[in-house]
Amino acid sequence: MVNLRQTSPAGVINATPSAPEPFHLRTLPESPTPKSSSLSQAPLWIGAVPLLIFLVVSAINLALAKHFTETGKAIVSNSLGSLWQWMVVFVFLIAIAIAISPVGQLRLGGATAKPSLKFFDWCAVLICTLLAGGGVFWSAAEPLSHFQNPSPLFQGISGGTAAAIDPALAVSYLHWGFLAWALVATTTTITFSILEQRGEPLRPRTLLVNILPKGLINGPIGDLADGLSVVAAIAGTVGPLGFLSLQLSDAAGQLPWLNNSAGLQSLVVVLLTAVFATSTVSGIQKGIKWLSEINVWLTLVLAACLLLLGPGIWLIQHFFSGFLTYLMNLPQMALAPNEPPTNWVNGWTVFYWGWFLGYAPLMGLFTAGVSRGRSIRELVLAVAVLCPIVTNIWFTLLGGTGIKLELEGAGISEVLAQNGQAASLLAILSSLPLSGLLIPIGLILVVLFMCTSADSMSYAASMVVSGRNEPSKRLRLFWALMIGSLTLVLLRIGTGLGDSTSINALQAFIVITAVPVTPLVLFTLWSAPRLAFKEWKRSGHVAD
């Protein structure tokens, strides 16, 4: 099984029980100039100070924090939205071009490197990495949202009708499909892998090698790259933790003695923070690995139940028809202009690209480690083709079931109108046979995804800012508490000032923090093909 601490910031890496013991992810070599304390590392303060300032401002003036998140998201989306859309498209096209060219034979880690995971297990690890907590929330909420309120990209389609089914699934596939996966783990992974072979450390700053002078990379610029990459990844983890906390509080609010209130949401976050903070500090791995394996099996069980107990044939038919709609309209959807007054593209597509962009540096680090011995062609096939298709199937099973139930008059839309998107999962599972079994499975999945994702992120952030594979317990606890505190603040911003949902505040925070890592990923559009071609020539294009 995969060592828990060899994880991605996007979520815990859940290997299947048959995965071999373990691969060695030499993610962060010891700092060449060890400090007396991890807390003296510059990337720590660069990453921590902006988050601490936000927490202090929120404690003093919540309205000001709300204004910052709303205004910041609007400015960033309007200024960088189009750039992100084009960047994501080019990342995918460049990755595919490298893969189908002779350079695609190049083996990551060197010609003699051997994979440490079987292909199926490797793909399972990658799928569970990105799907993680955000996938659990949005797989239920997003297809239903687009079904009720069709994207303006599909003109003339009325919400809640049969004509809205395939467009709703197609838009969900866009946001969790080929382009999204390519963004987080293709060009960044290729760049990291090749530069690591040349002796560079696996840290975000390495994406600047051959772009900036070595002195700057090893100095303040490199510290900024590491620290701000952590900020973006922490924000990306706070989002799913907040989303899933809303789901849990909604479920708890169904009990006769509880109400789904801001207080209950805060209590859920506090309890979960205590759990994953204890796990992070304790360093206990066997129990979490066991829970991670349970997570994988529960996901498979829930998927099978949705297929067998739900409208299985209908779901299969609409997966194919929805996927065809997705492929036929992919260019128009990916590069759609943001048009007022709805600003739909900024609210959905740009939000997702900002979210996944923030993960890209640390996700690329993880994928570079777990993919040693794989060819570039295998990497792109798995990350940018196979994993997105499996993710889209999951969205069809859960979100498509919700759409079918709504068409049959199950009243899903009324539940969402009353309780918001966080109620999607419970509303869907409650309407199926054996709901008494499915609801506990779904809620256990939510808890496991939240705890393991936050635990992994706090550990990964500690590794990046300290430069050590085994960061101090104090540093790990700091980031765990930071994740929990930020989640509490953003939920409070969403519910404490008249908003009907906290999702907007969580989304805004994610988009803002993606800005600093944008140049790092942009540079890989040039460095990945260049480095791959040079390495292919240098190695005499020897690859089996």
C-alpha positions in Angstrom: 0.0 0.0 0.0 1.1 3.6 -0.5 2.7 5.4 2.4 0.2 8.0 3.7 2.8 10.7 3.8 3.4 10.2 0.1 0.4 12.2 -0.7 -1.0 15.0 -2.8 -2.3 18.2 -1.5 -5.5 17.6 -3.3 -6.4 14.7 -1.0 -5.1 11.6 0.5 -3.7 9.0 -1.8 -5.8 5.9 -1.5 -4.2 2.9 -3.0 -6.1 -0.3 -3.5 -5.3 -3.0 -1.1 -3.3 -4.9 -3.7 -0.9 -2.0 -4.3 2.7 -3.0 -3.6 4.8 -1.7 -0.7 5.8 1.2 -1.0 7.2 3.5 -3.6 9.8 6.0 -2.5 8.7 9.6 -3.1 11.9 11.6 -2.5 9.8 14.7 -2.7 11.8 17.1 -0.6 15.4 16.5 0.1 16.8 17.8 3.3 17.6 21.5 3.1 21.3 22.0 2.3 21.5 24.5 5.1 19.4 23.2 7.9 18.0 25.7 10.3 17.6 25.4 14.0 13.9 25.3 13.7 11.4 24.6 10.9 9.7 27.8 11.8 12.7 29.9 10.7 12.3 28.8 7.0 11.4 31.7 4.8 8.7 29.8 2.7 6.8 29.2 6.0 6.4 32.8 6.7 5.7 33.7 3.1 2.9 31.1 3.1 1.6 31.8 6.6 1.6 35.6 6.8 -1.1 36.2 4.1 -3.3 33.6 5.7 -2.7 34.9 9.2 -3.5 38.4 8.1 -6.8 37.3 6.6 -7.7 35.5 9.8 -6.9 38.6 11.9 -8.9 40.9 9.6 -11.8 38.5 9.7 -11.7 38.5 13.5 -11.7 42.3 13.6 -14.0 43.2 10.8 -16.0 40.3 9.1 -17.6 42.7 6.6 -14.2 43.8 5.4 -13.1 40.2 4.9 -16.2 39.5 2.9 -15.6 42.6 0.8 -12.1 41.5 0.1 -13.1 38.0 -1.0 -15.9 39.2 -3.2 -14.0 42.1 -4.8 -10.8 40.0 -5.1 -12.6 37.2 -6.9 -14.3 39.7 -9.3 -11.0 41.4 -10.1 -9.1 38.2 -10.6 -11.8 36.5 -12.7 -12.2 39.5 -15.0 -8.4 40.0 -15.3 -7.2 36.5 -15.6 -10.2 34.4 -16.6 -9.5 34.4 -20.3 -5.8 33.8 -19.7 -6.6 30.7 -17.6 -9.1 29.4 -20.2 -6.4 29.6 -22.9 -3.7 28.3 -20.6 -5.7 25.2 -19.7 -6.4 24.4 -23.4 -2.7 24.8 -24.3 -1.6 22.6 -21.4 -3.8 19.8 -22.7 -2.7 20.3 -26.3 1.0 20.4 -25.5 0.7 17.3 -23.2 -1.1 15.4 -26.0 1.4 16.5 -28.6 4.4 15.4 -26.4 2.7 12.0 -25.7 1.9 11.1 -29.4 5.4 12.3 -30.6 8.4 10.0 -30.4 9.4 12.0 -27.2 6.4 10.3 -25.5 8.6 7.1 -25.2 10.8 8.9 -22.7 10.7 7.2 -19.3 10.2 9.4 -16.2 13.0 8.9 -13.7 15.5 7.6 -16.4 15.6 4.8 -18.9 16.3 2.2 -16.2 13.6 3.3 -13.8 10.9 0.8 -13.0 7.3 1.5 -11.9 6.6 0.8 -8.2 2.8 0.5 -8.8 0.9 -1.7 -11.3 -0.9 0.4 -13.9 -4.3 -0.2 -12.4 -3.1 0.7 -8.9 -1.3 3.7 -10.2 -4.4 5.0 -11.9 -6.5 4.3 -8.8 -4.0 6.4 -6.8 -4.3 9.3 -9.2 -8.1 9.2 -9.4 -8.5 9.2 -5.6 -6.0 12.1 -5.5 -8.0 14.7 -7.5 -11.5 13.4 -7.0 -11.1 13.6 -3.2 -13.4 15.8 -1.2 -14.3 18.3 -3.9 -15.4 15.4 -6.2 -17.8 14.0 -3.6 -19.5 17.4 -3.2 -19.7 18.5 -6.8 -20.5 15.1 -8.3 -23.9 15.4 -6.7 -24.4 19.2 -6.8 -23.0 20.3 -10.2 -25.0 18.2 -12.7 -28.2 19.0 -10.8 -27.3 22.7 -10.9 -26.8 22.7 -14.6 -29.9 20.7 -15.2 -32.1 23.2 -13.3 -30.3 26.2 -14.7 -28.7 25.3 -18.1 -25.5 27.0 -19.1 -25.9 29.9 -21.4 -23.5 28.1 -23.7 -26.5 26.0 -24.7 -29.0 28.4 -26.1 -32.7 27.7 -26.1 -32.7 24.9 -23.6 -35.2 25.0 -20.7 -34.1 23.9 -17.3 -35.7 20.8 -15.8 -36.5 19.3 -19.1 -35.2 16.2 -20.9 -33.3 18.5 -23.3 -31.2 19.8 -20.4 -29.8 16.4 -19.4 -26.9 15.9 -21.8 -25.8 19.6 -21.7 -25.8 19.5 -17.9 -23.6 16.4 -17.9 -21.4 17.9 -20.7 -20.6 21.0 -18.7 -19.8 18.9 -15.6 -17.5 16.8 -17.8 -15.8 20.0 -18.9 -15.0 21.1 -15.4 -13.8 17.6 -14.2 -12.5 16.2 -17.5 -9.6 16.2 -19.9 -8.6 19.9 -19.5 -8.9 19.9 -15.7 -6.7 16.8 -15.2 -4.1 17.9 -17.7 -3.8 21.2 -15.9 -2.8 19.7 -12.5 -0.5 16.9 -13.5 0.9 16.8 -17.0 3.3 19.7 -18.0 4.2 20.3 -14.3 4.9 16.6 -13.8 7.0 16.3 -16.9 9.0 19.4 -15.8 9.6 18.2 -12.3 10.5 14.7 -13.3 13.2 15.7 -15.8 14.7 18.4 -13.6 14.8 16.0 -10.7 16.9 13.6 -12.8 19.3 16.5 -13.2 19.6 16.9 -9.4 17.1 19.6 -8.8 14.9 19.3 -5.6 11.2 18.5 -6.0 9.9 21.8 -4.7 7.7 24.4 -6.5 10.7 26.6 -7.1 12.2 24.0 -9.5 9.6 25.1 -12.1 11.7 28.2 -12.5 14.9 26.4 -13.4 16.1 27.5 -16.8 13.7 30.4 -16.6 15.5 32.5 -14.0 19.1 32.7 -12.7 20.0 30.1 -10.2 20.8 32.7 -7.6 17.2 34.0 -7.7 15.7 30.5 -7.6 17.8 29.6 -4.5 16.9 33.0 -2.9 13.9 35.1 -2.3 12.2 34.3 -5.7 12.4 30.6 -4.9 11.1 31.2 -1.4 8.1 33.1 -2.8 7.4 30.3 -5.2 7.4 27.7 -2.5 5.5 29.8 0.0 2.8 31.0 -2.3 2.3 27.5 -3.8 1.5 26.4 -0.3 -1.0 29.3 0.1 -2.8 28.2 -3.1 -2.8 24.5 -2.1 -4.1 25.3 1.4 -6.9 27.3 -0.1 -7.7 24.4 -2.4 -8.0 22.2 0.6 -10.1 24.6 2.7 -12.6 24.7 -0.1 -13.4 20.9 -0.1 -13.3 20.9 3.7 -15.9 23.7 3.8 -18.0 22.1 1.0 -18.1 18.8 2.8 -18.7 20.4 6.2 -21.8 21.9 4.7 -22.9 18.5 3.5 -22.4 16.9 7.0 -24.2 19.7 8.8 -27.1 19.4 6.4 -27.3 15.7 7.1 -27.0 16.3 10.9 -29.7 19.0 10.6 -32.2 16.4 9.5 -32.2 15.0 13.0 -35.2 16.1 15.0 -33.1 17.7 17.8 -30.7 19.6 15.5 -31.0 22.5 13.0 -28.6 23.1 10.1 -27.2 26.4 11.3 -24.0 28.3 11.3 -23.3 27.0 14.7 -23.7 23.4 13.7 -21.4 24.0 10.6 -18.8 25.5 12.9 -19.0 22.5 15.3 -18.6 20.1 12.5 -15.4 21.9 11.3 -14.0 22.0 14.9 -14.5 18.3 15.4 -13.0 17.4 12.1 -10.1 19.7 12.6 -9.4 18.0 15.9 -9.4 14.6 14.2 -7.1 15.4 11.3 -4.8 17.6 13.5 -4.4 14.6 15.9 -3.6 12.3 13.0 -1.1 14.8 11.4 0.8 15.3 14.7 0.7 11.7 15.8 2.4 10.3 12.7 0.3 7.2 13.0 0.0 5.8 9.5 -1.4 2.3 9.7 -4.8 3.4 10.9 -5.1 6.1 8.3 -4.0 3.8 5.5 -6.6 1.3 6.7 -9.2 4.1 6.6 -8.0 5.1 3.1 -8.5 1.6 1.8 -12.0 1.6 3.3 -12.6 4.8 1.5 -11.8 3.2 -1.9 -14.0 0.2 -1.3 -16.9 2.4 0.0 -16.6 4.5 -3.2 -16.8 1.4 -5.3 -19.8 0.0 -3.3 -21.7 3.3 -3.6 -21.0 3.5 -7.3 -22.3 -0.1 -7.8 -25.4 0.6 -5.7 -26.2 3.7 -7.7 -25.9 1.7 -10.9 -28.0 -1.3 -9.6 -30.5 0.5 -7.4 -30.9 3.6 -9.6 -31.7 3.9 -13.2 -28.7 1.9 -14.5 -29.6 1.6 -18.2 -30.7 5.3 -18.3 -27.4 6.3 -16.7 -25.3 4.3 -19.2 -27.2 5.8 -22.1 -26.8 9.4 -20.9 -23.2 8.9 -20.1 -22.5 8.2 -23.8 -24.9 10.8 -25.1 -23.6 13.4 -22.6 -20.0 12.5 -23.4 -20.7 13.0 -27.1 -22.2 16.4 -26.4 -19.1 17.2 -24.4 -16.7 16.3 -27.2 -18.7 18.1 -29.9 -18.9 21.3 -27.9 -15.6 21.2 -26.1 -13.8 24.0 -27.9 -16.8 26.4 -27.5 -17.3 25.5 -23.8 -13.6 25.7 -23.0 -13.1 29.2 -24.6 -16.5 30.7 -24.0 -16.5 34.4 -23.3 -17.7 35.7 -19.9 -20.7 37.8 -20.6 -22.8 39.9 -18.2 -25.2 40.0 -16.6 -24.9 36.3 -15.6 -21.0 36.1 -15.7 -21.6 32.4 -15.9 -18.1 31.5 -17.1 -16.5 33.3 -14.1 -18.8 31.7 -11.7 -18.2 28.2 -12.9 -15.4 27.5 -15.4 -12.9 30.2 -14.1 -13.5 29.1 -10.5 -12.6 25.5 -11.4 -9.5 26.5 -13.4 -8.4 28.7 -10.5 -9.0 25.9 -8.0 -7.0 23.3 -10.0 -4.3 25.8 -11.0 -3.6 26.4 -7.3 -3.1 22.6 -6.8 -0.8 22.2 -9.9 2.6 22.8 -8.3 2.2 20.4 -5.4 0.1 18.0 -7.4 2.9 17.9 -10.0 5.4 17.1 -7.2 3.3 14.1 -6.1 2.7 12.8 -9.6 6.4 13.1 -10.5 7.2 10.8 -7.5 4.5 8.2 -8.0 5.1 8.1 -11.8 8.8 7.1 -11.8 9.3 4.4 -14.4 6.3 5.4 -16.4 6.7 6.9 -19.9 5.4 10.3 -20.7 2.9 8.6 -23.0 1.6 6.5 -20.1 1.5 9.6 -17.9 -0.6 11.6 -20.3 -2.8 8.7 -21.2 -3.6 8.0 -17.5 -3.8 11.6 -16.2 -5.4 13.4 -19.2 -7.6 10.7 -20.7 -8.4 7.6 -18.5 -8.7 9.4 -15.1 -11.0 12.1 -16.5 -13.3 9.4 -18.1 -13.6 7.6 -14.8 -14.3 10.8 -13.0 -17.0 11.7 -15.5 -18.5 8.2 -15.0 -18.7 9.0 -11.2 -20.4 12.3 -11.9 -22.9 10.5 -14.2 -23.7 7.9 -11.5 -24.3 10.4 -8.7 -25.4 13.6 -10.4 -27.2 11.7 -13.2 -29.2 9.8 -10.6 -30.3 13.1 -9.1 -31.4 14.3 -12.5 -33.4 11.2 -13.2 -35.0 11.4 -9.8 -35.9 15.0 -10.4 -37.5 14.1 -13.7 -39.6 11.5 -12.0 -40.9 14.1 -9.5 -38.9 13.1 -6.4 -38.7 16.7 -5.3 -34.9 17.1 -5.4 -35.2 20.7 -6.6 -37.4 21.7 -3.7 -34.8 20.3 -1.3 -32.0 22.2 -3.0 -34.0 25.4 -3.1 -34.5 25.1 0.6 -31.1 23.9 1.8 -28.7 24.7 -1.0 -26.3 22.6 -3.0 -24.9 21.0 0.1 -28.2 19.0 0.4 -27.7 17.3 -3.0 -26.0 14.1 -1.8 -28.5 13.4 1.0 -31.4 14.3 -1.2 -30.3 11.8 -3.9 -29.5 9.0 -1.6 -32.7 9.5 0.4 -34.8 8.9 -2.7 -33.2 5.5 -3.6 -34.1 2.0 -2.3 -32.0 0.9 0.7 -31.4 4.6 1.6 -30.9 3.5 5.2 -27.7 1.8 4.0 -26.6 4.3 1.3 -26.9 7.4 3.5 -24.4 6.1 6.1 -22.0 5.0 3.3 -22.2 8.5 1.7 -21.7 10.3 5.0 -18.8 8.0 6.0 -17.2 8.8 2.6 -17.6 12.5 3.3 -15.9 12.2 6.7 -13.0 10.1 5.4 -12.4 12.3 2.5 -12.3 15.4 4.6 -10.1 14.0 7.3 -7.6 12.3 5.1 -7.4 15.2 2.6 -6.8 17.8 5.3 -4.3 15.5 7.1 -2.4 15.0 3.9 -2.3 18.7 3.0 -1.1 19.8 6.3 1.8 17.3 6.1 2.6 18.2 2.5 2.6 21.9 3.3 5.0 21.3 6.2 7.3 19.4 3.9 7.4 22.2 1.3 8.1 25.1 3.7 10.6 23.2 5.8 12.4 21.3 3.0 12.4 18.2 5.0 10.7 14.8 4.5 9.9 14.6 8.2 8.8 18.1 9.3 8.4 18.9 13.0 5.1 18.1 14.8 4.8 21.8 15.6 4.9 22.7 12.0 2.4 20.0 11.0 0.0 21.1 13.8 0.3 24.7 12.6 -0.9 23.9 9.1 -3.6 21.6 10.3 -5.0 24.4 12.6 -4.6 26.9 9.8 -6.8 24.8 7.5 -9.5 24.4 10.2 -9.4 28.1 11.1 -9.7 29.3 7.5 -12.6 27.0 6.9 -14.4 28.4 10.0 -13.8 32.0 8.9 -15.0 31.4 5.3 -18.1 29.6 6.5 -18.8 32.5 8.9 -18.3 35.0 6.1 -20.9 33.1 4.0 -23.5 32.7 6.8 -22.8 35.6 9.1 -23.6 38.4 6.8 -26.8 37.5 5.2 -25.7 35.1 2.5 -27.8 32.0 2.0 -24.8 29.8 1.4 -21.1 29.8 2.3 -20.1 28.3 -1.0 -19.5 31.7 -2.6 -17.0 32.7 0.0 -15.1 29.5 -0.3 -15.0 29.8 -4.1 -13.8 33.4 -3.9 -10.9 32.5 -1.6 -9.8 29.7 -3.9 -9.7 31.9 -7.0 -7.7 34.7 -5.3 -5.0 32.4 -4.0 -4.4 30.9 -7.4 -3.0 34.1 -8.8 0.6 33.8 -7.6 1.1 30.3 -9.0 -0.1 31.2 -12.5 3.4 32.1 -13.8 4.8 28.8 -12.5 2.3 26.8 -14.5 2.6 29.1 -17.5 6.3 28.5 -17.7 5.8 24.8 -18.1 4.1 25.4 -21.4 7.6 26.1 -22.7 9.8 24.1 -20.3 8.0 20.8 -20.5 8.3 20.2 -24.3 11.8 21.7 -24.4 13.1 19.6 -21.5 11.4 16.5 -22.7 12.9 16.9 -26.2 16.4 17.6 -24.9 16.2 14.6 -22.5 15.0 12.3 -25.3 17.9 13.3 -27.5 20.4 13.0 -24.7 19.2 9.6 -23.7 19.4 8.4 -27.3 15.6 7.9 -27.2 16.0 4.6 -25.4 12.7 3.6 -23.8 10.9 0.3 -23.9 
